[in-house]
Amino acid sequence: MPGESAHVVCDLTDAQAARRAVRETAPDVVVHTQALSDVDRCELEPELAYGMNVRTVEHLCHALRARVTPVIALSTDYVFDGTKASPYDEADEPHPVSVYGRSKLDGERVALRHPHTYVIRPSTLFGCGRMNFCDAIVERAQQGQAIHAYTDQRTSPTYTEDLADGIGRLISVLAQRRSPPTSPIYHMTNAGGCSRVEFASRVVEWLGRPAALVTPIRMAEQRRPAPRPANSVLTSRYLDGLIGKGLRPWDEALHAYLRARHWIN
Ligand SMILES: NC(=O)c1ccc[n+]([C@@H]2O[C@H](COP(=O)([O-])OP(=O)(O)OC[C@H]3O[C@@H](n4cnc5c(N)ncnc54)[C@H](OP(=O)(O)O)[C@@H]3O)[C@@H](O)[C@H]2O)c1
């Protein structure tokens, strides 16, 4: 029944559990956020990555196959290889460089076989809940510890509150439309982009900590298992037209998050 709520716990690696959860909740809409987003772990454990980023999507979509339930499936900026000099939009061809990126792209393709799927690609997430890269910068800055940040990786940092608001608006719009929108894929990030070092420097500045805490490094200096795209700043051809207005600039969102955590006034 619309408006009713139910809470079920479901392991999406289990196809039967996925079917049971769909039956018990009869959702009006599904926002699929589950993934293994630890990029290095995916590189080291590709079987696990495919299980968590592709097979779970298969199970969910199979469980929904007889329904017209819209699925909003979260994907990632890491479907791109990062060689483009300007922001990527939805018309750019994905070409992932990591197991994580490839598994998420396969997950997108599986999700899009369900006729009512919309793929949302956010970029580097920060927000309340789990420890994230922004929290790690704050923690180190507050302890006066050096913060190593990449000069050669640019993304569109995305506040989870804003992403949730954007997804909410998308759902409202989809519910009111008679015809399907032009694109099944949307880039949804806070506007603009920055390097990791610019992001860290902005946090340190707003916390009133010494700028010298930020130590610029290049990605190659940290030998991490998975390669990352050098540029995964995203922009959208379609989002403004569909939901009215895209998400605010990343630095405004960052300021709002630092205030929400009472780290700044
Ligand atoms: N993190 C980023 O910077 C980033 C950037 C771009 C796109 N994304 C995408 O955004 C989405 C969310 O990423 P995230 O980093 O926020 O992920 P996350 O913090 O790891 O959250 C993943 C969620 O999936 C749930 N989950 C894990 N295994 C499950 C299973 N077998 N069955 C059911 N649920 C399971 C987890 O539940 P528990 O809480 O119970 O563990 C958790 O709530 C993903 O699609 C990711 O690819 C993330």
The ligand as an SDF file (V2000), in Angstrom:
LIG
                    3D

 48 52  0  0  0  0  0  0  0  0999 V2000
   31.7130    6.2160   -2.1660 N   0  0  0  0  0  0  0  0  0  0  0  0
   31.8820    6.9910   -3.2330 C   0  0  0  0  0  0  0  0  0  0  0  0
   32.6830    7.9480   -3.2350 O   0  0  0  0  0  0  0  0  0  0  0  0
   31.0700    6.7390   -4.4850 C   0  0  0  0  0  0  0  0  0  0  0  0
   31.3300    7.5040   -5.6340 C   0  0  0  0  0  0  0  0  0  0  0  0
   30.5580    7.3010   -6.7810 C   0  0  0  0  0  0  0  0  0  0  0  0
   29.5500    6.3530   -6.7790 C   0  0  0  0  0  0  0  0  0  0  0  0
   29.3420    5.6040   -5.6550 N   0  0  0  0  0  0  0  0  0  0  0  0
   28.2630    4.6050   -5.6960 C   0  0  0  0  0  0  0  0  0  0  0  0
   27.3050    4.9880   -4.7170 O   0  0  0  0  0  0  0  0  0  0  0  0
   26.7060    3.8170   -4.1380 C   0  0  0  0  0  0  0  0  0  0  0  0
   26.9110    3.8220   -2.6310 C   0  0  0  0  0  0  0  0  0  0  0  0
   28.3110    3.7470   -2.3960 O   0  0  0  0  0  0  0  0  0  0  0  0
   28.9160    3.8800   -0.9310 P   0  0  0  0  0  0  0  0  0  0  0  0
   30.3700    4.1140   -1.0860 O   0  0  0  0  0  0  0  0  0  0  0  0
   28.0940    4.8410   -0.1490 O   0  0  0  0  0  0  0  0  0  0  0  0
   28.7330    2.4160   -0.4170 O   0  0  0  0  0  0  0  0  0  0  0  0
   28.7440    1.8710    1.0810 P   0  0  0  0  0  0  0  0  0  0  0  0
   28.9730    2.9730    2.0490 O   0  0  0  0  0  0  0  0  0  0  0  0
   29.6830    0.7190    1.0940 O   0  0  0  0  0  0  0  0  0  0  0  0
   27.2630    1.3680    1.2270 O   0  0  0  0  0  0  0  0  0  0  0  0
   26.8420    0.2420    0.5210 C   0  0  0  0  0  0  0  0  0  0  0  0
   25.5580   -0.2630    1.1230 C   0  0  0  0  0  0  0  0  0  0  0  0
   25.3340   -1.5580    0.5610 O   0  0  0  0  0  0  0  0  0  0  0  0
   24.8970   -2.4120    1.6030 C   0  0  0  0  0  0  0  0  0  0  0  0
   25.2790   -3.7810    1.2990 N   0  0  0  0  0  0  0  0  0  0  0  0
   26.5200   -4.2970    1.2350 C   0  0  0  0  0  0  0  0  0  0  0  0
   26.4600   -5.5950    0.9030 N   0  0  0  0  0  0  0  0  0  0  0  0
   25.1440   -5.8940    0.7670 C   0  0  0  0  0  0  0  0  0  0  0  0
   24.4460   -7.0830    0.4330 C   0  0  0  0  0  0  0  0  0  0  0  0
   25.0710   -8.2180    0.1500 N   0  0  0  0  0  0  0  0  0  0  0  0
   23.0950   -7.0380    0.3790 N   0  0  0  0  0  0  0  0  0  0  0  0
   22.4320   -5.8780    0.6520 C   0  0  0  0  0  0  0  0  0  0  0  0
   23.0580   -4.7280    0.9640 N   0  0  0  0  0  0  0  0  0  0  0  0
   24.3950   -4.7420    1.0330 C   0  0  0  0  0  0  0  0  0  0  0  0
   25.6180   -1.9140    2.8380 C   0  0  0  0  0  0  0  0  0  0  0  0
   24.8770   -2.3400    3.9480 O   0  0  0  0  0  0  0  0  0  0  0  0
   25.4690   -2.2980    5.4540 P   0  0  0  0  0  0  0  0  0  0  0  0
   25.3110   -0.8830    5.8810 O   0  0  0  0  0  0  0  0  0  0  0  0
   24.6140   -3.2490    6.1840 O   0  0  0  0  0  0  0  0  0  0  0  0
   26.9020   -2.7070    5.3360 O   0  0  0  0  0  0  0  0  0  0  0  0
   25.5820   -0.4130    2.6260 C   0  0  0  0  0  0  0  0  0  0  0  0
   24.3870    0.1400    3.1590 O   0  0  0  0  0  0  0  0  0  0  0  0
   27.3530    2.6320   -4.8500 C   0  0  0  0  0  0  0  0  0  0  0  0
   26.5700    2.2800   -5.9530 O   0  0  0  0  0  0  0  0  0  0  0  0
   28.6810    3.1890   -5.3440 C   0  0  0  0  0  0  0  0  0  0  0  0
   29.1600    2.4670   -6.4460 O   0  0  0  0  0  0  0  0  0  0  0  0
   30.0750    5.7700   -4.5160 C   0  0  0  0  0  0  0  0  0  0  0  0
  1  2  1  0
  2  3  2  0
  2  4  1  0
  4  5  1  0
  4 48  2  0
  5  6  2  0
  6  7  1  0
  7  8  2  0
  8  9  1  0
  8 48  1  0
  9 10  1  0
  9 46  1  0
 10 11  1  0
 11 12  1  0
 11 44  1  0
 12 13  1  0
 13 14  1  0
 14 15  2  0
 14 16  1  0
 14 17  1  0
 17 18  1  0
 18 19  2  0
 18 20  1  0
 18 21  1  0
 21 22  1  0
 22 23  1  0
 23 24  1  0
 23 42  1  0
 24 25  1  0
 25 26  1  0
 25 36  1  0
 26 27  1  0
 26 35  1  0
 27 28  2  0
 28 29  1  0
 29 30  1  0
 29 35  2  0
 30 31  1  0
 30 32  2  0
 32 33  1  0
 33 34  2  0
 34 35  1  0
 36 37  1  0
 36 42  1  0
 37 38  1  0
 38 39  2  0
 38 40  1  0
 38 41  1  0
 42 43  1  0
 44 45  1  0
 44 46  1  0
 46 47  1  0
M  CHG  2   8   1  16  -1
M  END
$$$$
